[in-house]
Amino acid sequence: MQAQGERCHKELNRLGLSWKKTRRRKNIATPVIVPSMNFGGLKIEPKFRKPPFVMDCHLAKSLAEAGPALVAIGIRALRFSSIHSYRRVRTNGKTKKMLSRHAYGLAMDIYEVDPIE
């Protein structure tokens, strides 16, 4: 697991993302913070909460890889409500026993897409 985390950190550097390691969070294998919340020109903006926003390195890497493609098709920003949130999966109004990807820092709830004007 530690080797995967180190590889992910190297990928963030290769992608030119400015990031920081952060203290351990429950269930997040490789917690990082991206202070600018800018992923290849794509802004990730909070709808309700204030920074810092902790996520797993692999989510940051995915956003950094997808960001330029989203900007290229005319998306300036994504607005979200939460990233890391220790909770269980809910389906059809029922809470399951398994943890949500949010509990692992691997998911975010996107509420708005802001186009480039």
N, C-alpha and C positions, 0 to 999 in steps of 0.2 A: 504494500500500500504506500509506503514512504517513497519507494522508487517511482511509482506512478505520479505522486505529488511533485517530485523533483522534475520529472519530465514535463509535467504541466507548467510548472514555473518557467522552465526554459522556453516552452512554446509561447507563453505570454510575452517574454522578452523578445523572442524572434518576431512576433507580431507587432512589436513596438508599443505594447500597452503599458501604461504607467500604473503599477499596482503595488500593494504592500501586503506582507504577511500579517495576520492578526491572531489574537489569542484563540485558543481552542474553543469551539462552540459544540454543543451537544449534537452529535451525529454528523457534523461536517468533517469529511476526511481531510480536506486541504483548504482551510478557510483563508480567503483573501478579501481585500477591500480595493476597489478601483475608485480613488478619490474624485476623479473628473466625471466618472460615469459616462465617458465618451468612448465608444467602441468603433473605431474606424470611421469616424465622422457621424455615427449614429448616437444621439443623446438618449440616455435612459433616465427618465425624470420621475421622481416620486409624486404620487397623487396626494398622499396624506402624511407620510412619515418624513423624518429628518435623517440625514446621514449620520454616521457611516452605515453603509449597506454591506453586510457580510454575505458572501456567497462562496460556493465551492469553486476552486480554480477551474474546474471543467466547464462550469456555466460561463465564467468570464471568458474562457478560451472560445467557446461556441459563439458568444456574442461578438467577440473580436473578429471571428472568421465571417460571421453573417452580416455584420455592420456595413461594410462597404457595398455589399450586394443590395441591401435594403435602401441605402442612400442612392444607389444607382437607379433604382426603380421609383425614386421620388419620395422616400420616407425620411423625414428629418429627425423625428423623435418618437419614442414609445413611452407612454406613461404607465406606471405600475403601482400596485397597492402594497404588495409584499414580495419578499424574496425568501429569506429564512424565517420560517415559522414552524415551530414544533407542533404538528397536527397530523391527524389520521386522514386517510382517503374517505371522501364522501361521494356516494353514488346513489342516484335516485332517492335522495333524502335520508339515506342510511349511512351511518359511520361504520366503516370496516375496521378490522383489527390491524391492517398494515399501515405503515407510515406513508404519508404523502411525500413526494419528491421535495416539497418545500422543507420538510424536516431535515433533509440532507443538504440544503442549500443549492439544489439542482433545478429549481423551478421558480418562475415568477408569474404573477397574475398581471397580465397586460390589459388595461382598460381603455386606452385611447391610442390611436395612431395619428401622429401629426405630420401632414404632408409638407414637402418643400413648396414654398410659395413663389 
